[in-house]
Amino acid sequence: MPYINTKLSTSLSKEKETALKEQFGKAITLIPGKSESWLMLGFEDNCRMYFKGQSSSPLAYVEVNLFGSASQSAYDALTKKLTEILSTELSLNPSNIYIKYYEARVWGWNGMNL
């Protein structure tokens, strides 16, 4: 039950959003036991963001929330893949992308906690 929320300082066209959705759906399988069939995604564009005191470069902040946990190597692989996707699809400089991971022991779904 992963959730990936992506905040961007730039506009996101419907076509690019669809491309990100499809590629993130494939990328989540780098975390063992995770798949697109349980993946929820959120995209927020045109966010007012600053990095190093500046707002002149396109930026992305990505939060990956997982029910359970994963190994460091799985997180490393997903970070690499998400960075590649954002760099390729949105021409973002990899040094302007932050990715944060959250692990949850309890996850609510369908009116109950897992």
Secondary structure, DSSP 8 states (H G I E B T S, - for coil): --EEEEEESS---HHHHHHHHHHHHHHGGGSTT--GGG-EEEEE-S----BTTB-SS--EEEEEEEES---HHHHHHHHHHHHHHHHHHH---GGGEEEEEEEES--EETTEE-
